[in-house]
Amino acid sequence: MDFLLDASLARETLEQEVSIKAGELIGELHAALSRQYLDPDSVEESHALNVLCVRLVFCLYAEDAGLFGKDAFLGYLSGFEAGQMRSALLDLFKVLDTPVEARDPYLSDTLKAFPYANGGLFAGEFQIPQFTAELKTLLVERTARDTDWSRISPTIFGGIFESTLNPETRRSGGMHYTDPVNIHKVIDPLFLDDLKAELEAILNDTTLTPRQKTNRLTAFQDKLASQRYLDTFRTDWIQTYDCLKVAA
């Protein structure tokens, strides 16, 4: 069984390396975009910059994870010169915020292919600065084409990304992430250990009929659904969600 452990360790190591690299790229992209804003330290433009970075990260992940068509985001942006990138992104974000049935019937086929992204991530217009040729290369080539975002660990990348968007952390030159092992040292004793034990007890109870076991599992799933485990503003709790997927 050692080869299985070695393979798992190698996969985790690669995931960590890719995630840290992606976080550093977004930090570089954030800094480059900041230099294009007229007043990046103002509340309005600082917020606009952060919103832009979050939206770009969503698009990068959605493309590689299969939520968009293959190379849809990369192919779309590749068709524009640097001076057209601002308008291209504004158009794309508007399309992503519009249900398919409510869209302009004369949209280009490229934009029509993008799905509706509900949830409000793309709601509202925020300032997007002009792109330079170097900035376009950073986004399109290095961040999109050369990085496989489907291999990113949300736990690792989330911490680094949060550091990028946090002005105090950014000014101090720090980027950090919380290792999953340390996360579990906190959350496992709080509730995960008990939940895992409860699930194991149901699965291993040989006195239950198949119907009774199904009913017990359904009740356990309802219990999970009725409680809050994930705080969407705390990136470290993404790991908690990952552990609770067994209830689905």
Secondary structure as the mmCIF struct_conf table of DSSP 4:
data_model
#
loop_
_struct_conf.conf_type_id
_struct_conf.id
_struct_conf.beg_label_comp_id
_struct_conf.beg_label_asym_id
_struct_conf.beg_label_seq_id
_struct_conf.end_label_comp_id
_struct_conf.end_label_asym_id
_struct_conf.end_label_seq_id
HELX_RH_AL_P HELX_RH_AL_P1 ASP A 2 SER A 34
TURN_TY1_P TURN_TY1_P1 ARG A 35 GLN A 36
BEND BEND1 TYR A 37 LEU A 38
TURN_TY1_P TURN_TY1_P2 PRO A 40 ASP A 41
BEND BEND2 SER A 42 SER A 42
HELX_RH_AL_P HELX_RH_AL_P2 VAL A 43 ASP A 64
TURN_TY1_P TURN_TY1_P3 ALA A 65 GLY A 66
BEND BEND3 LEU A 67 PHE A 68
HELX_LH_PP_P HELX_LH_PP_P1 GLY A 69 GLY A 69
TURN_TY1_P TURN_TY1_P4 LYS A 70 ASP A 71
HELX_RH_AL_P HELX_RH_AL_P3 ALA A 72 SER A 78
TURN_TY1_P TURN_TY1_P5 GLY A 79 GLY A 79
BEND BEND4 PHE A 80 PHE A 80
HELX_RH_3T_P HELX_RH_3T_P1 ALA A 82 GLN A 84
HELX_RH_AL_P HELX_RH_AL_P4 MET A 85 LEU A 96
TURN_TY1_P TURN_TY1_P6 ASP A 97 ASP A 97
BEND BEND5 THR A 98 THR A 98
HELX_RH_3T_P HELX_RH_3T_P2 VAL A 100 ALA A 102
BEND BEND6 ARG A 103 ARG A 103
TURN_TY1_P TURN_TY1_P7 PRO A 105 TYR A 106
HELX_RH_AL_P HELX_RH_AL_P5 ASP A 109 LYS A 112
TURN_TY1_P TURN_TY1_P8 ALA A 113 ALA A 113
BEND BEND7 PHE A 114 PHE A 114
HELX_LH_PP_P HELX_LH_PP_P2 PRO A 115 TYR A 116
BEND BEND8 GLY A 119 GLY A 120
TURN_TY1_P TURN_TY1_P9 LEU A 121 PHE A 122
BEND BEND9 GLY A 124 GLY A 124
HELX_LH_PP_P HELX_LH_PP_P3 PRO A 129 THR A 132
HELX_RH_AL_P HELX_RH_AL_P6 ALA A 133 LYS A 136
HELX_RH_PI_P HELX_RH_PI_P1 THR A 137 ARG A 145
TURN_TY1_P TURN_TY1_P10 ASP A 146 ASP A 146
HELX_RH_3T_P HELX_RH_3T_P3 TRP A 149 ARG A 151
HELX_RH_AL_P HELX_RH_AL_P7 PRO A 154 LEU A 165
HELX_RH_AL_P HELX_RH_AL_P8 PRO A 167 ARG A 171
TURN_TY1_P TURN_TY1_P11 SER A 172 GLY A 173
HELX_RH_AL_P HELX_RH_AL_P9 PRO A 180 ILE A 187
HELX_RH_PI_P HELX_RH_PI_P2 ASP A 188 LEU A 192
HELX_RH_AL_P HELX_RH_AL_P10 ASP A 193 ASN A 204
TURN_TY1_P TURN_TY1_P12 THR A 206 THR A 207
BEND BEND10 LEU A 208 LEU A 208
HELX_RH_AL_P HELX_RH_AL_P11 PRO A 210 ALA A 225
TURN_TY1_P TURN_TY1_P13 SER A 226 SER A 226
BEND BEND11 GLN A 227 GLN A 227
TURN_TY1_P TURN_TY1_P14 THR A 232 PHE A 233
HELX_RH_3T_P HELX_RH_3T_P4 THR A 235 TRP A 237
HELX_RH_AL_P HELX_RH_AL_P12 ILE A 238 CYS A 243
TURN_TY1_P TURN_TY1_P15 LEU A 244 LEU A 244
HELX_RH_3T_P HELX_RH_3T_P5 LYS A 245 ALA A 247
#
